[in-house]
């Protein structure tokens, strides 16, 4: 557990001390039915709220690398928001625990910005994969985003200590950016998160959580226009 960084601001760890990589795969990949959801797609867009150490992004890259060429999207756009970015050294110390991630971790760190100034960083991580890292408050930046999101990773710190990320404004913009059948998943099952997502058009389900968490939420957007 020594490799698991903790945020003093939000009194929470960045990923599960049980097994952060297994948590990422269960909550965000399986929770959004990946890789099945991107099969046959020319372009697939994931939007994450809470980049943190980048572990969820690396889990996606590893899954992409293991997928047959005919089953993966030609272009993967990964958009992620982070208000308090970690340094390269902290990220490396946290994630080098998993040797299986070494190649994708190196790819991320080679492009990861050295400074922590607010702004939008479009990073060509590898062929066909772009990471758009948006540093700043999600309540300010998400309304400025123009994209069609295919799945959402709601990965911010727990709602009890980071309520600003789980706001009605965030939920409303998730709906604005979603198409019919856009999916989401999150580690939390807090009632007001479930109600907030339901109120903007998501069909929300509570399922078994990972590790010590009894439940988590997954769902599909039912209020958007049909994808082209």
Secondary structure as UniProt FT lines:
FT   TURN            2..3
FT   STRAND          6..7
FT   TURN            8..11
FT   STRAND          12..13
FT   HELIX           20..24
FT   HELIX           25..29
FT   HELIX           30..32
FT   TURN            33..35
FT   HELIX           36..38
FT   TURN            39..40
FT   STRAND          43..49
FT   TURN            52..53
FT   HELIX           55..66
FT   HELIX           69..71
FT   STRAND          75..82
FT   HELIX           88..95
FT   TURN            96..97
FT   HELIX           99..101
FT   HELIX           102..111
FT   STRAND          119..126
FT   TURN            127..128
FT   STRAND          129..135
FT   HELIX           138..141
FT   HELIX           142..144
FT   STRAND          149..154
FT   TURN            159..161
FT   HELIX           163..166
FT   HELIX           168..177
FT   STRAND          178..186
FT   HELIX           191..199
FT   TURN            200..201
FT   STRAND          202..208
FT   TURN            211..212
FT   STRAND          215..221
//
